Amino acid sequence: MVILLLIGVALMAYVAYRYETLTIGGAWTAFLVGAGIAIPFSYEGLLLLALFFIGSTLFGRLPTRTFKRETEVRTAGQVFANGGVAALLAFSVFLFADDELAKIMFISALAAANSDTWATEGGRRWGGRPYHIRINTRTDTGRSGAITPIGTMAAFIGSGLIAIFGSFLLLGGDWMFVMTIAGFTGAMADTAIGAYLQEERKCMRCNRLTEDTSHCGHNTQIIRGIPGFDNNKVNIACTIVAPLFAMAIFLLV
Ligand SMILES: [Zn+2]
């Protein structure tokens, strides 16, 4: 059974690579993440991962007015930033006697990744100009640390979707509300960390703020934040905050 699932994961990673959704490194990382989830949680865990992966890929390819239609090819770093912590938590089920807590933490991490992705995709499409929580003013669409009401609503729905499916698939319908709040909290932490700690870069040619290390064919310069603390690391933090939040609730009740 596990062998069949692993072959399925390898096929999915290969298809994603062929259709230029993932780089070769991204495809390998996706295989490791999938295997790390399939071995402890079988097809139930994989279904949840597929829901996150396929949902956010399709969402990311919907047409948009404010942004160019994105055909971003995800790298190993981006794949790990979204699914790495969830896979490590899934695997931790072998280390701890209490597999209910490991499942709750795994689902919460994935809910946070989905929540953050939906917030970004929903906000940049239908949110209008976002409000930046640190500089207290409206700012450019897509900037870290900026929020919109639509994006925040999308974050809640994105978290709830994974929490509800995860709860039915792995926890017999329990804990869905706690995991929804945990995932949403992770996404909100992502915004706060993105606003206050993430490095911010500027293109010295066109004066645009960007998250990319190069723009207009030249290297961009860091203008604030912790050097090296990029979007991937903020996403990893987001997927760590959510399971910790869920664990705190689990241990309190
Ligand atoms: Zn530029």
py3Dmol code that shows the C-alpha trace and the ligand (Angstrom):
import py3Dmol

protein = """\
ATOM      1  CA  MET A   1       0.000   0.000   0.000  1.00  0.00           C
ATOM      2  CA  VAL A   2       2.689   2.497   1.003  1.00  0.00           C
ATOM      3  CA  ILE A   3       4.750   1.587  -2.080  1.00  0.00           C
ATOM      4  CA  LEU A   4       1.763   2.357  -4.323  1.00  0.00           C
ATOM      5  CA  LEU A   5       1.273   5.710  -2.598  1.00  0.00           C
ATOM      6  CA  LEU A   6       4.945   6.567  -3.017  1.00  0.00           C
ATOM      7  CA  ILE A   7       4.737   5.763  -6.728  1.00  0.00           C
ATOM      8  CA  GLY A   8       1.674   8.015  -6.905  1.00  0.00           C
ATOM      9  CA  VAL A   9       3.560  10.829  -5.167  1.00  0.00           C
ATOM     10  CA  ALA A  10       6.507  10.433  -7.552  1.00  0.00           C
ATOM     11  CA  LEU A  11       4.123  10.578 -10.530  1.00  0.00           C
ATOM     12  CA  MET A  12       2.449  13.738  -9.233  1.00  0.00           C
ATOM     13  CA  ALA A  13       5.810  15.408  -8.641  1.00  0.00           C
ATOM     14  CA  TYR A  14       6.879  14.406 -12.144  1.00  0.00           C
ATOM     15  CA  VAL A  15       3.683  15.763 -13.735  1.00  0.00           C
ATOM     16  CA  ALA A  16       4.094  19.034 -11.796  1.00  0.00           C
ATOM     17  CA  TYR A  17       7.630  19.259 -13.129  1.00  0.00           C
ATOM     18  CA  ARG A  18       6.568  18.459 -16.696  1.00  0.00           C
ATOM     19  CA  TYR A  19       3.827  21.107 -16.623  1.00  0.00           C
ATOM     20  CA  GLU A  20       6.300  23.620 -15.211  1.00  0.00           C
ATOM     21  CA  THR A  21       4.564  24.075 -11.896  1.00  0.00           C
ATOM     22  CA  LEU A  22       7.751  22.961 -10.101  1.00  0.00           C
ATOM     23  CA  THR A  23      11.451  23.188 -10.856  1.00  0.00           C
ATOM     24  CA  ILE A  24      13.403  19.913 -10.698  1.00  0.00           C
ATOM     25  CA  GLY A  25      14.495  20.767  -7.136  1.00  0.00           C
ATOM     26  CA  GLY A  26      10.906  21.681  -6.303  1.00  0.00           C
ATOM     27  CA  ALA A  27       9.723  18.332  -7.651  1.00  0.00           C
ATOM     28  CA  TRP A  28      12.226  16.405  -5.510  1.00  0.00           C
ATOM     29  CA  THR A  29      11.232  18.412  -2.435  1.00  0.00           C
ATOM     30  CA  ALA A  30       7.549  17.792  -3.212  1.00  0.00           C
ATOM     31  CA  PHE A  31       8.307  14.065  -3.440  1.00  0.00           C
ATOM     32  CA  LEU A  32      10.010  14.125  -0.022  1.00  0.00           C
ATOM     33  CA  VAL A  33       7.152  16.133   1.504  1.00  0.00           C
ATOM     34  CA  GLY A  34       4.604  13.733  -0.026  1.00  0.00           C
ATOM     35  CA  ALA A  35       6.511  10.674   1.146  1.00  0.00           C
ATOM     36  CA  GLY A  36       6.904  12.175   4.630  1.00  0.00           C
ATOM     37  CA  ILE A  37       3.123  12.509   4.800  1.00  0.00           C
ATOM     38  CA  ALA A  38       2.160   9.276   2.976  1.00  0.00           C
ATOM     39  CA  ILE A  39       4.221   6.984   5.203  1.00  0.00           C
ATOM     40  CA  PRO A  40       2.618   8.019   8.514  1.00  0.00           C
ATOM     41  CA  PHE A  41      -0.841   9.125   7.305  1.00  0.00           C
ATOM     42  CA  SER A  42      -1.424   7.052   4.155  1.00  0.00           C
ATOM     43  CA  TYR A  43      -3.843   8.289   1.504  1.00  0.00           C
ATOM     44  CA  GLU A  44      -5.804  10.405   4.008  1.00  0.00           C
ATOM     45  CA  GLY A  45      -2.749  12.586   4.582  1.00  0.00           C
ATOM     46  CA  LEU A  46      -1.973  12.693   0.876  1.00  0.00           C
ATOM     47  CA  LEU A  47      -5.516  13.755  -0.003  1.00  0.00           C
ATOM     48  CA  LEU A  48      -5.124  16.702   2.333  1.00  0.00           C
ATOM     49  CA  LEU A  49      -1.778  17.636   0.787  1.00  0.00           C
ATOM     50  CA  ALA A  50      -3.324  17.335  -2.702  1.00  0.00           C
ATOM     51  CA  LEU A  51      -6.207  19.603  -1.646  1.00  0.00           C
ATOM     52  CA  PHE A  52      -3.692  22.247  -0.576  1.00  0.00           C
ATOM     53  CA  PHE A  53      -1.381  21.830  -3.549  1.00  0.00           C
ATOM     54  CA  ILE A  54      -3.970  21.596  -6.337  1.00  0.00           C
ATOM     55  CA  GLY A  55      -6.219  24.256  -4.782  1.00  0.00           C
ATOM     56  CA  SER A  56      -3.460  26.822  -4.419  1.00  0.00           C
ATOM     57  CA  THR A  57      -2.016  26.065  -7.867  1.00  0.00           C
ATOM     58  CA  LEU A  58      -5.407  26.585  -9.535  1.00  0.00           C
ATOM     59  CA  PHE A  59      -6.112  29.672  -7.407  1.00  0.00           C
ATOM     60  CA  GLY A  60      -2.708  31.074  -8.413  1.00  0.00           C
ATOM     61  CA  ARG A  61      -3.516  30.665 -12.085  1.00  0.00           C
ATOM     62  CA  LEU A  62      -6.890  32.395 -12.077  1.00  0.00           C
ATOM     63  CA  PRO A  63      -6.760  35.515 -14.207  1.00  0.00           C
ATOM     64  CA  THR A  64      -6.259  38.790 -12.384  1.00  0.00           C
ATOM     65  CA  ARG A  65      -6.595  42.443 -13.234  1.00  0.00           C
ATOM     66  CA  THR A  66      -4.009  43.964 -10.929  1.00  0.00           C
ATOM     67  CA  PHE A  67      -1.276  41.386 -11.462  1.00  0.00           C
ATOM     68  CA  LYS A  68       0.119  39.809 -14.542  1.00  0.00           C
ATOM     69  CA  ARG A  69      -1.164  36.267 -14.924  1.00  0.00           C
ATOM     70  CA  GLU A  70       1.433  34.366 -12.982  1.00  0.00           C
ATOM     71  CA  THR A  71       3.055  31.258 -14.259  1.00  0.00           C
ATOM     72  CA  GLU A  72       5.463  30.968 -11.391  1.00  0.00           C
ATOM     73  CA  VAL A  73       7.548  27.800 -11.256  1.00  0.00           C
ATOM     74  CA  ARG A  74       7.996  26.841  -7.618  1.00  0.00           C
ATOM     75  CA  THR A  75      11.461  26.077  -6.301  1.00  0.00           C
ATOM     76  CA  ALA A  76      12.623  23.630  -3.627  1.00  0.00           C
ATOM     77  CA  GLY A  77      12.746  26.493  -1.106  1.00  0.00           C
ATOM     78  CA  GLN A  78       9.163  27.517  -1.835  1.00  0.00           C
ATOM     79  CA  VAL A  79       7.878  23.946  -1.631  1.00  0.00           C
ATOM     80  CA  PHE A  80       9.644  23.377   1.685  1.00  0.00           C
ATOM     81  CA  ALA A  81       8.385  26.727   3.014  1.00  0.00           C
ATOM     82  CA  ASN A  82       4.802  25.568   2.474  1.00  0.00           C
ATOM     83  CA  GLY A  83       4.896  21.839   3.175  1.00  0.00           C
ATOM     84  CA  GLY A  84       8.183  21.088   4.938  1.00  0.00           C
ATOM     85  CA  VAL A  85       7.064  21.727   8.504  1.00  0.00           C
ATOM     86  CA  ALA A  86       3.819  19.777   7.931  1.00  0.00           C
ATOM     87  CA  ALA A  87       5.795  16.788   6.628  1.00  0.00           C
ATOM     88  CA  LEU A  88       8.200  16.883   9.597  1.00  0.00           C
ATOM     89  CA  LEU A  89       5.242  17.050  11.987  1.00  0.00           C
ATOM     90  CA  ALA A  90       3.558  14.148  10.182  1.00  0.00           C
ATOM     91  CA  PHE A  91       6.701  12.099  10.560  1.00  0.00           C
ATOM     92  CA  SER A  92       6.930  12.999  14.261  1.00  0.00           C
ATOM     93  CA  VAL A  93       3.955  10.691  14.792  1.00  0.00           C
ATOM     94  CA  PHE A  94       6.569   7.907  15.024  1.00  0.00           C
ATOM     95  CA  LEU A  95       8.376   9.701  17.869  1.00  0.00           C
ATOM     96  CA  PHE A  96       5.424  10.433  20.119  1.00  0.00           C
ATOM     97  CA  ALA A  97       2.940   8.095  21.697  1.00  0.00           C
ATOM     98  CA  ASP A  98       0.090  10.568  21.220  1.00  0.00           C
ATOM     99  CA  ASP A  99      -0.734  10.444  17.534  1.00  0.00           C
ATOM    100  CA  GLU A 100      -3.817  12.662  17.976  1.00  0.00           C
ATOM    101  CA  LEU A 101      -1.610  15.652  18.849  1.00  0.00           C
ATOM    102  CA  ALA A 102       0.755  14.919  15.937  1.00  0.00           C
ATOM    103  CA  LYS A 103      -2.244  14.828  13.573  1.00  0.00           C
ATOM    104  CA  ILE A 104      -3.643  18.097  14.950  1.00  0.00           C
ATOM    105  CA  MET A 105      -0.270  19.806  14.541  1.00  0.00           C
ATOM    106  CA  PHE A 106       0.226  18.421  11.025  1.00  0.00           C
ATOM    107  CA  ILE A 107      -3.218  19.594   9.862  1.00  0.00           C
ATOM    108  CA  SER A 108      -2.725  23.007  11.533  1.00  0.00           C
ATOM    109  CA  ALA A 109       0.576  23.532   9.712  1.00  0.00           C
ATOM    110  CA  LEU A 110      -1.053  22.716   6.381  1.00  0.00           C
ATOM    111  CA  ALA A 111      -4.073  24.884   7.237  1.00  0.00           C
ATOM    112  CA  ALA A 112      -1.691  27.800   7.888  1.00  0.00           C
ATOM    113  CA  ALA A 113       0.091  27.315   4.553  1.00  0.00           C
ATOM    114  CA  ASN A 114      -3.252  27.183   2.750  1.00  0.00           C
ATOM    115  CA  SER A 115      -4.580  30.151   4.717  1.00  0.00           C
ATOM    116  CA  ASP A 116      -1.587  32.288   3.800  1.00  0.00           C
ATOM    117  CA  THR A 117      -1.742  31.265   0.126  1.00  0.00           C
ATOM    118  CA  TRP A 118      -5.457  31.995  -0.133  1.00  0.00           C
ATOM    119  CA  ALA A 119      -5.004  35.349   1.613  1.00  0.00           C
ATOM    120  CA  THR A 120      -2.339  36.347  -0.889  1.00  0.00           C
ATOM    121  CA  GLU A 121      -4.190  35.089  -3.962  1.00  0.00           C
ATOM    122  CA  GLY A 122      -7.616  36.373  -2.883  1.00  0.00           C
ATOM    123  CA  GLY A 123      -6.292  39.703  -1.639  1.00  0.00           C
ATOM    124  CA  ARG A 124      -4.302  40.528  -4.740  1.00  0.00           C
ATOM    125  CA  ARG A 125      -7.240  39.695  -7.022  1.00  0.00           C
ATOM    126  CA  TRP A 126     -10.269  41.165  -5.312  1.00  0.00           C
ATOM    127  CA  GLY A 127      -8.921  43.015  -2.286  1.00  0.00           C
ATOM    128  CA  GLY A 128      -8.188  46.419  -3.773  1.00  0.00           C
ATOM    129  CA  ARG A 129      -5.280  48.411  -2.363  1.00  0.00           C
ATOM    130  CA  PRO A 130      -4.054  46.745   0.835  1.00  0.00           C
ATOM    131  CA  TYR A 131      -3.404  48.400   4.182  1.00  0.00           C
ATOM    132  CA  HIS A 132       0.125  48.010   5.575  1.00  0.00           C
ATOM    133  CA  ILE A 133       0.026  47.189   9.293  1.00  0.00           C
ATOM    134  CA  ARG A 134       3.424  48.723  10.140  1.00  0.00           C
ATOM    135  CA  ILE A 135       3.418  51.939   8.149  1.00  0.00           C
ATOM    136  CA  ASN A 136      -0.309  52.531   8.740  1.00  0.00           C
ATOM    137  CA  THR A 137      -1.185  53.406   5.201  1.00  0.00           C
ATOM    138  CA  ARG A 138      -2.320  51.867   1.953  1.00  0.00           C
ATOM    139  CA  THR A 139       0.431  50.300  -0.088  1.00  0.00           C
ATOM    140  CA  ASP A 140       1.174  48.299  -3.231  1.00  0.00           C
ATOM    141  CA  THR A 141      -0.681  45.055  -3.912  1.00  0.00           C
ATOM    142  CA  GLY A 142       1.369  41.993  -3.033  1.00  0.00           C
ATOM    143  CA  ARG A 143       3.598  43.667  -0.454  1.00  0.00           C
ATOM    144  CA  SER A 144       4.415  41.651   2.680  1.00  0.00           C
ATOM    145  CA  GLY A 145       2.778  42.961   5.828  1.00  0.00           C
ATOM    146  CA  ALA A 146      -0.201  44.352   3.934  1.00  0.00           C
ATOM    147  CA  ILE A 147      -3.766  43.130   4.412  1.00  0.00           C
ATOM    148  CA  THR A 148      -7.208  43.539   2.859  1.00  0.00           C
ATOM    149  CA  PRO A 149     -10.630  42.505   4.235  1.00  0.00           C
ATOM    150  CA  ILE A 150     -11.114  40.115   1.282  1.00  0.00           C
ATOM    151  CA  GLY A 151      -7.664  38.586   1.817  1.00  0.00           C
ATOM    152  CA  THR A 152      -8.372  38.127   5.526  1.00  0.00           C
ATOM    153  CA  MET A 153     -11.684  36.433   4.738  1.00  0.00           C
ATOM    154  CA  ALA A 154      -9.921  34.197   2.202  1.00  0.00           C
ATOM    155  CA  ALA A 155      -7.349  33.347   4.885  1.00  0.00           C
ATOM    156  CA  PHE A 156     -10.107  32.183   7.224  1.00  0.00           C
ATOM    157  CA  ILE A 157     -11.857  30.112   4.537  1.00  0.00           C
ATOM    158  CA  GLY A 158      -8.557  28.628   3.332  1.00  0.00           C
ATOM    159  CA  SER A 159      -7.659  27.557   6.846  1.00  0.00           C
ATOM    160  CA  GLY A 160     -11.155  26.201   7.522  1.00  0.00           C
ATOM    161  CA  LEU A 161     -11.175  24.126   4.344  1.00  0.00           C
ATOM    162  CA  ILE A 162      -8.011  22.217   5.312  1.00  0.00           C
ATOM    163  CA  ALA A 163      -9.085  21.990   8.963  1.00  0.00           C
ATOM    164  CA  ILE A 164     -12.501  20.534   8.084  1.00  0.00           C
ATOM    165  CA  PHE A 165     -11.228  18.023   5.515  1.00  0.00           C
ATOM    166  CA  GLY A 166      -8.268  17.128   7.740  1.00  0.00           C
ATOM    167  CA  SER A 167     -10.538  16.623  10.704  1.00  0.00           C
ATOM    168  CA  PHE A 168     -12.816  14.232   8.804  1.00  0.00           C
ATOM    169  CA  LEU A 169      -9.923  12.403   7.125  1.00  0.00           C
ATOM    170  CA  LEU A 170      -7.694  11.911  10.165  1.00  0.00           C
ATOM    171  CA  LEU A 171      -9.465  12.877  13.393  1.00  0.00           C
ATOM    172  CA  GLY A 172     -12.993  11.527  13.075  1.00  0.00           C
ATOM    173  CA  GLY A 173     -14.460  15.030  12.802  1.00  0.00           C
ATOM    174  CA  ASP A 174     -12.863  16.442  15.966  1.00  0.00           C
ATOM    175  CA  TRP A 175     -10.771  19.596  16.482  1.00  0.00           C
ATOM    176  CA  MET A 176     -11.848  21.382  13.285  1.00  0.00           C
ATOM    177  CA  PHE A 177     -12.569  24.705  14.965  1.00  0.00           C
ATOM    178  CA  VAL A 178      -9.288  24.762  16.908  1.00  0.00           C
ATOM    179  CA  MET A 179      -7.326  23.887  13.748  1.00  0.00           C
ATOM    180  CA  THR A 180      -9.166  26.563  11.732  1.00  0.00           C
ATOM    181  CA  ILE A 181      -8.199  29.206  14.303  1.00  0.00           C
ATOM    182  CA  ALA A 182      -4.639  27.832  14.508  1.00  0.00           C
ATOM    183  CA  GLY A 183      -4.144  28.014  10.731  1.00  0.00           C
ATOM    184  CA  PHE A 184      -5.674  31.501  10.589  1.00  0.00           C
ATOM    185  CA  THR A 185      -3.418  32.626  13.460  1.00  0.00           C
ATOM    186  CA  GLY A 186      -0.421  31.305  11.512  1.00  0.00           C
ATOM    187  CA  ALA A 187      -1.404  33.381   8.484  1.00  0.00           C
ATOM    188  CA  MET A 188      -1.887  36.498  10.634  1.00  0.00           C
ATOM    189  CA  ALA A 189       1.535  35.868  12.214  1.00  0.00           C
ATOM    190  CA  ASP A 190       2.873  35.653   8.663  1.00  0.00           C
ATOM    191  CA  THR A 191       1.560  39.166   8.001  1.00  0.00           C
ATOM    192  CA  ALA A 192       3.013  40.546  11.247  1.00  0.00           C
ATOM    193  CA  ILE A 193       6.408  38.886  10.687  1.00  0.00           C
ATOM    194  CA  GLY A 194       6.307  39.995   7.055  1.00  0.00           C
ATOM    195  CA  ALA A 195       5.652  43.587   8.155  1.00  0.00           C
ATOM    196  CA  TYR A 196       8.242  43.866  10.938  1.00  0.00           C
ATOM    197  CA  LEU A 197      11.039  41.361  10.332  1.00  0.00           C
ATOM    198  CA  GLN A 198      11.149  40.330   6.681  1.00  0.00           C
ATOM    199  CA  GLU A 199      13.870  41.915   4.601  1.00  0.00           C
ATOM    200  CA  GLU A 200      12.534  44.453   2.155  1.00  0.00           C
ATOM    201  CA  ARG A 201      14.325  45.048  -1.120  1.00  0.00           C
ATOM    202  CA  LYS A 202      14.224  47.853  -3.594  1.00  0.00           C
ATOM    203  CA  CYS A 203      15.161  48.008  -7.244  1.00  0.00           C
ATOM    204  CA  MET A 204      17.545  50.944  -7.651  1.00  0.00           C
ATOM    205  CA  ARG A 205      16.633  51.236 -11.318  1.00  0.00           C
ATOM    206  CA  CYS A 206      12.866  51.605 -11.156  1.00  0.00           C
ATOM    207  CA  ASN A 207      12.523  52.336  -7.395  1.00  0.00           C
ATOM    208  CA  ARG A 208      10.013  49.540  -6.931  1.00  0.00           C
ATOM    209  CA  LEU A 209       9.805  47.585  -3.677  1.00  0.00           C
ATOM    210  CA  THR A 210      10.230  43.896  -4.392  1.00  0.00           C
ATOM    211  CA  GLU A 211      10.918  40.524  -2.770  1.00  0.00           C
ATOM    212  CA  ASP A 212      13.184  39.475  -5.624  1.00  0.00           C
ATOM    213  CA  THR A 213      16.970  39.612  -5.411  1.00  0.00           C
ATOM    214  CA  SER A 214      17.141  40.965  -8.935  1.00  0.00           C
ATOM    215  CA  HIS A 215      14.878  43.353 -10.865  1.00  0.00           C
ATOM    216  CA  CYS A 216      15.286  45.169 -14.177  1.00  0.00           C
ATOM    217  CA  GLY A 217      18.299  42.927 -14.790  1.00  0.00           C
ATOM    218  CA  HIS A 218      20.190  44.174 -11.702  1.00  0.00           C
ATOM    219  CA  ASN A 219      20.617  43.134  -8.071  1.00  0.00           C
ATOM    220  CA  THR A 220      18.175  44.770  -5.670  1.00  0.00           C
ATOM    221  CA  GLN A 221      19.229  46.352  -2.354  1.00  0.00           C
ATOM    222  CA  ILE A 222      18.006  45.542   1.143  1.00  0.00           C
ATOM    223  CA  ILE A 223      16.378  48.630   2.644  1.00  0.00           C
ATOM    224  CA  ARG A 224      15.042  47.201   5.927  1.00  0.00           C
ATOM    225  CA  GLY A 225      14.348  44.029   7.932  1.00  0.00           C
ATOM    226  CA  ILE A 226      16.619  41.145   8.853  1.00  0.00           C
ATOM    227  CA  PRO A 227      18.988  40.371   5.963  1.00  0.00           C
ATOM    228  CA  GLY A 228      18.327  36.892   4.605  1.00  0.00           C
ATOM    229  CA  PHE A 229      14.926  36.675   6.303  1.00  0.00           C
ATOM    230  CA  ASP A 230      13.027  36.280   3.045  1.00  0.00           C
ATOM    231  CA  ASN A 231       9.494  35.287   2.138  1.00  0.00           C
ATOM    232  CA  ASN A 232      10.257  31.546   2.368  1.00  0.00           C
ATOM    233  CA  LYS A 233      11.495  31.910   5.954  1.00  0.00           C
ATOM    234  CA  VAL A 234       8.420  33.955   6.867  1.00  0.00           C
ATOM    235  CA  ASN A 235       6.245  31.171   5.424  1.00  0.00           C
ATOM    236  CA  ILE A 236       8.129  28.572   7.453  1.00  0.00           C
ATOM    237  CA  ALA A 237       7.497  30.693  10.571  1.00  0.00           C
ATOM    238  CA  CYS A 238       3.793  30.818   9.656  1.00  0.00           C
ATOM    239  CA  THR A 239       3.632  27.011   9.485  1.00  0.00           C
ATOM    240  CA  ILE A 240       5.414  26.745  12.862  1.00  0.00           C
ATOM    241  CA  VAL A 241       3.187  29.250  14.709  1.00  0.00           C
ATOM    242  CA  ALA A 242      -0.025  27.383  13.776  1.00  0.00           C
ATOM    243  CA  PRO A 243       0.903  23.936  15.173  1.00  0.00           C
ATOM    244  CA  LEU A 244       2.363  25.545  18.320  1.00  0.00           C
ATOM    245  CA  PHE A 245      -0.908  27.442  18.815  1.00  0.00           C
ATOM    246  CA  ALA A 246      -2.884  24.208  18.329  1.00  0.00           C
ATOM    247  CA  MET A 247      -0.594  22.354  20.730  1.00  0.00           C
ATOM    248  CA  ALA A 248      -1.113  25.016  23.401  1.00  0.00           C
ATOM    249  CA  ILE A 249      -4.911  24.656  23.098  1.00  0.00           C
ATOM    250  CA  PHE A 250      -4.639  20.848  23.071  1.00  0.00           C
ATOM    251  CA  LEU A 251      -2.588  20.852  26.262  1.00  0.00           C
ATOM    252  CA  LEU A 252      -4.881  23.402  27.969  1.00  0.00           C
ATOM    253  CA  VAL A 253      -8.164  21.560  27.370  1.00  0.00           C
TER     254      VAL A 253
END
"""
ligand_1 = """\
1
ZN
Zn 13.210 47.349 -11.352
"""
view = py3Dmol.view(width=600, height=400)
view.addModel(protein, "pdb")
view.setStyle({"model": 0}, {"cartoon": {"style": "trace"}})
view.addModel(ligand_1, "xyz")
view.setStyle({"model": 1}, {"stick": {}})
view.zoomTo()
view.show()
